[in-house]
Amino acid sequence: MPKGRSKGFGHYMCKKFFHPGNPENLERVFAARERAKAKEKHEKEKKEEYEREQERWNNKALITSEKDRDKLALSFMYNPPPGVNEKKKEEKAEGADFKFDWQRNAPRQEHAKNDPNII
C-alpha cells in the first residue's frame, strides 16, 4: 500500500457512532455538561433563596409578639413572589414604554422626541 493512503485504525474508529472521539459524540458530551452546570447553578440559586427566606421568616417570628403570630402566618399571601420584582426591573430596562418593538429604533421628529404624550 502506498504511503499516505491509510490513515490508520484510529481514524477508522473515530468515524463510528459509538466511538468517544466522534465529533458528534464530543458535541453531545459538551452539551450534556453545560446542561448539568446550568441545572446545578439554578439549584444553588434556589437553595440560597430558600435560606434567605427562612432567615427572614425566623427574624420576623422572633420580633413579633404572640398576638401578631397569626397575622405573620398569613403574611406570605400578601407579599409578591420572589421573582416578580426582578422581572419588572428587566422590563423597565428593556424600554417597555414602546407599544411595538419596531418603534424602539424608529426615527423621531424633533417635536415628538421630548413629548411624553407621544409614544
C-alpha positions as CSV (number, residue, x, y, z in Angstrom):
1,M,0.0,0.0,0.0
2,P,1.4,3.4,-0.9
3,K,2.5,5.7,1.8
4,G,-0.1,8.3,3.0
5,R,-3.2,6.5,1.8
6,S,-4.0,4.7,5.0
7,K,-4.8,6.9,8.0
8,G,-4.9,4.0,10.4
9,F,-7.3,2.2,12.6
10,G,-7.8,5.2,14.9
11,H,-9.1,7.3,12.1
12,Y,-11.4,4.5,11.0
13,M,-12.8,4.0,14.5
14,C,-13.2,7.8,15.1
15,K,-15.9,7.7,12.4
16,K,-18.0,5.1,14.2
17,F,-21.1,6.3,16.1
18,F,-20.1,4.6,19.3
19,H,-16.5,5.9,19.5
20,P,-15.8,8.7,22.1
21,G,-13.7,10.6,19.6
22,N,-16.5,11.0,17.2
23,P,-17.2,14.8,16.8
24,E,-21.0,14.3,17.2
25,N,-20.3,12.4,20.5
26,L,-18.0,15.1,21.7
27,E,-20.6,17.7,21.0
28,R,-23.3,15.7,22.9
29,V,-20.9,15.3,25.9
30,F,-20.2,19.1,25.8
31,A,-23.9,19.9,25.7
32,A,-24.7,17.5,28.5
33,R,-22.0,19.0,30.7
34,E,-23.3,22.5,30.0
35,R,-26.9,21.5,30.9
36,A,-25.6,19.9,34.1
37,K,-23.7,23.1,35.0
38,A,-26.8,25.2,34.4
39,K,-29.0,22.9,36.4
40,E,-26.5,22.9,39.3
41,K,-26.3,26.7,39.2
42,H,-30.1,27.0,39.2
43,E,-30.5,24.6,42.2
44,K,-27.8,26.5,44.1
45,E,-29.7,29.8,43.5
46,K,-33.0,28.2,44.6
47,K,-31.3,26.9,47.8
48,E,-29.8,30.3,48.6
49,E,-33.2,32.0,48.0
50,Y,-34.8,29.4,50.3
51,E,-32.2,30.1,53.0
52,R,-32.7,33.8,52.8
53,E,-36.5,33.4,53.0
54,Q,-36.2,31.1,56.1
55,E,-33.9,33.6,57.8
56,R,-36.3,36.4,57.1
57,W,-39.2,34.3,58.4
58,N,-37.3,33.4,61.6
59,N,-36.3,37.0,62.2
60,K,-39.9,38.1,61.8
61,A,-41.1,35.4,64.2
62,L,-38.6,36.4,66.8
63,I,-39.6,40.1,66.6
64,T,-43.4,39.7,66.7
65,S,-45.5,39.2,69.7
66,E,-47.9,36.2,70.4
67,K,-50.9,38.1,69.1
68,D,-49.3,39.0,65.8
69,R,-48.1,35.5,65.1
70,D,-51.5,34.7,63.4
71,K,-51.0,37.7,61.0
72,L,-47.5,36.6,60.3
73,A,-48.6,33.1,59.4
74,L,-50.7,34.6,56.6
75,S,-48.3,37.3,55.5
76,F,-47.0,35.2,52.6
77,M,-50.2,35.7,50.8
78,Y,-49.7,39.5,50.7
79,N,-46.0,39.5,49.7
80,P,-45.2,39.2,46.0
81,P,-43.4,36.0,44.9
82,P,-39.6,36.2,44.8
83,G,-39.0,36.6,41.1
84,V,-41.7,39.3,40.4
85,N,-39.5,42.3,41.2
86,E,-36.6,41.1,39.1
87,K,-39.0,40.7,36.1
88,K,-40.3,44.2,36.5
89,K,-36.8,45.6,36.6
90,E,-35.9,43.7,33.4
91,E,-39.0,45.0,31.6
92,K,-38.1,48.6,32.6
93,A,-34.6,48.2,31.4
94,E,-35.7,46.9,28.1
95,G,-37.7,50.1,27.4
96,A,-41.2,48.9,27.9
97,D,-42.5,52.4,27.1
98,F,-42.9,51.4,23.4
99,K,-46.0,49.7,22.3
100,F,-44.3,47.8,19.4
101,D,-40.7,46.6,19.0
102,W,-40.3,48.4,15.7
103,Q,-40.8,51.7,17.5
104,R,-37.7,51.3,19.6
105,N,-35.2,52.3,16.9
106,A,-37.6,54.2,14.6
107,P,-36.5,57.7,13.6
108,R,-38.3,60.5,15.5
109,Q,-39.2,64.0,14.5
110,E,-37.9,66.9,16.6
111,H,-41.3,67.8,18.1
112,A,-42.0,64.2,19.1
113,K,-38.7,63.4,20.8
114,N,-39.3,65.0,24.1
115,D,-43.1,64.9,24.4
116,P,-44.2,62.2,26.9
117,N,-47.7,62.2,25.4
118,I,-46.5,60.9,22.0
119,I,-45.4,57.3,22.2
